[in-house]
Amino acid sequence: MSFRKVVRQSKFRHVFGQPVKTEQCYDDIRVSRVTWDSTFCAVNPSFVAIIVEASGGGAFLVLPLHKTGRIDKSYPTVCGHTGPVLDIDWCPHNDHVIASGSEDCTVMVWQIPENGLSQPLTEPVVVLEGHSKRVGIVTWHPTARNVLLSAGCDNVVLIWNVGTAEELSRLEGLPPDLIYSVSWSRDGSRFCTACKDKSVRVIDPRRGTVVAEKERAHEGARPMRAIFLADGKIFTTGFSRMSERQLALWDVENLEEPMGLQELDSSNGALLPFYDPDTNVVYVCGK
């Protein structure tokens, strides 16, 4: 038997990260301390946005990618929300448009100037009001322009036409419990949710129906995440009954058993998955 048949070939077997030099880091940023399991940052080819501590409302920084080093405390922020900002997401079709969801129950869409902020930005382009509790998730549709999804602690998922500030779809009670994560499929025809009731659901937003559901995808009580991969499979992170961190891969056509399940360690920070569809690599980061 040849050696090649035993060892599975992979381009990523020996991928190791190199820490960047200090002068290439963003330093002295007071990241938000809100108790919400979000990444608190978003990046696109032009800017990085970071949710920061703010007195009397919610704010986030928008920095041009080249502006590394120590960030002055007086650097202008985007500060139109009256409550802490919980999630931000850059528009995939316009590098100068970003959406934010907040504890003040609103979603706001902002137009960032060409060269970044020179003064605080307080006037959003659009304010979307439809949630009765704080909005913890905002995510843009991957293929349709001006379509934004928001999910709140009222267990309601809203899909908006940002151009007209109208609700395109209101999905109430489909995920019947607190929603931890929402991820669009690559073509935007469906999205999957991970929920506090430990279920992963695949939802068709046009019909407003649950297409597939896996109960107790991870047995543990701590938060879990689910993301769609380019080939339509679902990758989840969560916890076992013994509070060990787990990764799992699921086939939407058959959610009975995971295609693969791996236990990592027994640390207690929720694992946040980041997916690169071009290289088909999932990066997992833990707080």
N, C-alpha and C positions, 0 to 999 in steps of 0.2 A: 504494500500500500504506500502510495507516495505521500510525502509530507504535506503537500498542498491540499489533499483531501481532508486532512485532520484539522489544520488551522484555517479557519474561515478568513478569506482575504477581506480586508477592510482598509479604506483610505484613512480612517480616523482612529486606528488602533493606538497610534503613538502621537496623538495631538496633545500638546501641553501649552498652557498659557504662559505668557511672559508678562510680569507686572510692568506697567509703563513707568517712565521716569516721573519724578515728582512734578517737574515743570509742565508735564502734559496732563496733569490731573486738575480737577476743579476743587478748589480748597476753600475752607471757611464758609461752607453753606450750611445754614441751620435748617436741616431737613425736618419736615413736619413730624410731630410726635403723636399724631392722632392714632387711636387704637383701631386701625382698619387694615386688613391684609391686602394692601395694594403695593405696586412697585414704586409709587410716588414719583415716577419719572417716565418720560417718553422721549424718543429721539427720532429724528428723520435726517435726510442728507444735509440739511442746513443748520438745524438747531437742536439743542437739548433743553427739555423743559423739566423742572424739578419743583415739586410741591414743598413749600417752606412754611416755617412757623410765622404766623402773622397775628398781630393784636387787632381785635375788633372785626374779624371777618376771615376770609380765606384768600390766599395768594399763591402764585407760583412764579418762579423765575423762568425766563426764556433767554438762553445764552447761545450766541453763534458758536458753532463747534470749535472754531479756532481760538475762542476767548478762554484759554485755560489759565491755570494759576490761581492766585488768591482773588476771591470775588468780594468786592467792597460791600459792606453792610448796607450802604445807601443805594446799591444798584437797583434800578427801577424794576417793579414787578407787575404782573397782571393781577389786579386786585379789585374785581367788581362784585365778588360774592360776599354775602353777609354772614356766612358760616364757613367752617373749614372746608377746603377742597379735598375730595376723597379720591378722585380719579381724573386723569387727563389722557387724551389720545389725539395724535396728529392725523389730519386728513390724508389718505393715501393719494389723493388726486391733486392736492395743492399744498406745497411745503410751508405755506404761510398761514394756514388755517388750523386751529386747534380747538377741541371741545373739552369742557370741564364739567364734572358733576360735583355737587356739594351737599353739605349737611343742611343748607337752606332750602332743599327740595327742588332746586332748579338745575337746569343744564344750560350752559352758556357757550356760544361759539364766538371765537375771537379771530380777528385778522391781525397778524403780526407784521409790522413794517419790514420793508425789504432788508434793511441792515440790522434788524433787531430793535430793541427798545432803547429810546433815549430819555423817555420820561414814563412815569407809571401809566398803565393802560387800565382805564376804569369803565370804558364803554364797549360792551360786547356788540357784535354784529347782530346776533339773534339771542333772545332769551326764550327757552323752552320750558313751559310750566305745565305739568301734568301729573307729577308725583305728589303723594300726600306725606311721604317720609323721605329721609335723606337718600340721595342718589349716589350709590357706591360704584357703579360701573357705567362707563361710556365706551362705545366701540363703533367705529365707522364701518359701513358696508364695503367689502373689498372691491366690488366691481361697479356698483351704481353710484353715480355722483350725488352728493347732497343727501345721502340716506344715512341716518345715525340711529344706533340702538342705545337705549338707556335702561338700566335696571335699578330699582330702588329697594329699600328695606320695607316697602309696602307690598313686596312680592308681585309687583307689576312690571312687565317688560313693555316698553314703548318703542315703536319705530317711527322716526320723524322724517318729514321732508324739510330739511333745513332751509331750503330756498323760500318756502312759504310759511315756515314755522307751524305746519299742521301735523297732527298725528296721522300717520298712514295706517298704523295698526296698534291696537291695545290688547295685550295678552295678560289677562288677570287669572291668577290661580293655577296656571299651567305648571310652573314650579310652585308648589303650595307652601314652600318654606323659604327662609332667607337664601338668596342666590349668592354663591361665592364667586362664580366666574361664568362668563359668556364668551363663546368663540364662534365666529362665522366659518362656514366651510369655504374652500378656496373659490368656488364660483358664486358664493353668496346665496345659494338656494335654500340652505338650512343653517341653523346654528345649534350648538350644544350648550347645555347648562350643567353646572355642578351645584348641588344644593345642600342645605343643612340637614335634610332628611336622608342624606347619604346616597341619593340617586343621581345618576347621570341621565339626562334626557336629550334626545335629538328632536328639534321642533321645526316644523314647516311654517314660516311666518305668514305665508300667503293664505294658507288654509286655517292657520291658528290651531294646529293639531300636533300632538306628540307622535312622532313617527316611530321612535324606538325608545326604550327605557331600560336601564339597568339599576335595580334596587341594590343597595348595600355594595356599591362598587368597591369601596374600602370600608372595612368594619369599624375603624376608629372614629371617635367623636370629634376629632379636630378638623379644621377646614381642609377641603380638597379642591383641586383644580382640574379642569378638563379643557383640552384644546384639540381642534381639528387639524389633521395633517393633510398634506397636498393630495395624497391618494385616497382620502375619504375615511381613513381610520382615525380613531380617537386615542389620544395619549392622556393619561390621568396621573396625578400625584395625590397621595393621601396618607392615611395612617392605618396600621393594622390594629386589631383588638388589643394587642400588647403595646400600643403606642410606638411601634416602629415605623419609620418613614418608608413609603412604598412608591414604586413606579409601575404603571401597568399600560398595556397596549390592547385596544379593543377593535373588533371588526363590527361595524354598524349593522351588518346583515345578520350577525349572530352574537348577541351580547351576553349569552349564557355564561361563557367562561372567557377570561382574558387570553389573548394570544400569547402574552408574556407577562409575568409578574416578578418584580425584583424588590427585595427588601434591602434598604441602604444602611440605616443606623437607627439609634433610638434617641436622636436629638428632637427637641420639641418645636422647632421653627417650621412653619408651613413652607413647603417647597413650591417655588414659582417657576413654571416652565416657559421658556422662550424658544420659539421655533423659527428656523431659517428654511423656508421652502426651496430656496435655490440649491442648497447643499443637502437638504433633507436631514439636518442635524437638529436635535433638541438640546438646548442648554438648560440646566436646572440650577436655580440659585436658591439658597436658604438664608433666612435672616438669622 
